[in-house]
Amino acid sequence: MGDIIWGNGSAALSNNTFVLNVTHRKNENKNNYTDSEKIIITSAELPGMPHDISDWTKELLDASVAGAFLKCEVKGRNESGTLLGKVSHSGAGGY
C-alpha cells in the first residue's frame, strides 16, 4: 500500500483540486508531506459528489471537502509538486 495522509479539507481550487491541511501521516510513508498540500483528485469516495469526475464543479467539491476530515491515498506528484491521490471522507475517530 502507498503513502496515506489525513487532514481537514480547505478551499477547492478547481473542480478536482483542493487544499488539505495535513494533520496525520501514516508511519510507514515513504515520502514527506508538508502541513498544507494541494491535491488533484484522481478518484474519490465523497458523499454528494457525482461518480463521474467530469460532472464535478468547483462549488460541489468545495461543499464536500471544506471542513471535512479526509483521507488521501497518495499516487504521486505532478511536475509542479501537486499531489495526485484517491480522496475519501475519513471515518469516526479520523482513520
C-alpha positions in Angstrom: 0.0 0.0 0.0 1.2 3.5 -0.8 1.5 6.6 1.4 -1.5 7.9 3.2 -2.2 11.3 4.8 -5.2 12.7 6.6 -6.4 16.2 7.4 -9.0 18.8 7.1 -10.2 19.9 3.7 -9.9 23.5 2.8 -10.9 25.5 -0.2 -11.5 23.9 -3.6 -9.2 25.4 -6.2 -10.9 23.8 -9.2 -13.4 21.1 -10.0 -10.9 18.4 -8.9 -8.2 20.2 -6.8 -8.3 21.3 -3.2 -6.0 22.1 -0.3 -5.6 19.6 2.5 -4.4 20.8 5.9 -2.4 17.7 6.8 -2.7 16.6 10.5 -1.8 12.9 10.3 0.7 10.9 8.3 0.9 7.1 8.1 4.1 6.0 10.0 5.2 3.8 7.1 5.0 6.6 4.5 8.0 6.7 2.1 7.8 10.4 1.4 7.4 13.6 3.4 4.4 15.8 3.3 4.0 19.5 4.4 1.3 20.7 6.7 -0.6 22.1 3.6 -0.8 20.1 0.4 -2.6 20.8 -2.9 -4.3 17.6 -4.1 -5.6 16.7 -7.5 -8.2 14.0 -7.1 -7.7 11.0 -9.3 -10.6 9.0 -7.8 -12.8 9.6 -4.8 -15.5 8.4 -2.5 -17.1 11.6 -1.4 -20.7 11.8 -0.4 -22.8 14.1 -2.6 -20.3 14.1 -5.5 -21.2 12.6 -8.9 -19.4 9.3 -9.6 -18.0 10.8 -12.9 -15.4 13.4 -12.1 -16.2 15.2 -15.4 -19.5 16.1 -13.8 -17.9 17.8 -10.8 -17.8 21.6 -10.3 -15.6 23.7 -8.0 -18.7 24.6 -6.0 -19.7 20.9 -5.5 -16.2 20.0 -4.5 -15.9 22.9 -2.1 -19.2 21.9 -0.4 -17.9 18.3 0.0 -14.3 18.9 1.2 -14.3 22.2 3.1 -14.1 21.5 6.8 -14.3 17.7 6.3 -11.8 15.3 7.8 -10.3 13.5 4.7 -8.1 10.6 3.8 -5.8 10.8 0.8 -4.1 7.7 -0.6 -1.2 9.3 -2.4 -0.5 8.1 -6.0 2.4 10.5 -6.7 3.2 14.2 -7.5 2.9 16.0 -10.8 5.7 18.2 -12.3 4.6 21.2 -10.3 4.7 19.3 -7.0 0.9 18.9 -6.5 -0.2 15.6 -5.0 -2.3 13.1 -7.0 -4.5 10.8 -5.0 -7.6 9.0 -4.1 -9.7 11.0 -1.6 -12.4 9.9 0.8 -14.1 11.1 3.9 -12.4 9.6 6.9 -14.5 7.6 9.4 -15.2 8.2 13.0 -12.0 8.7 15.0 -10.3 10.0 11.9 -8.9 6.9 10.4 
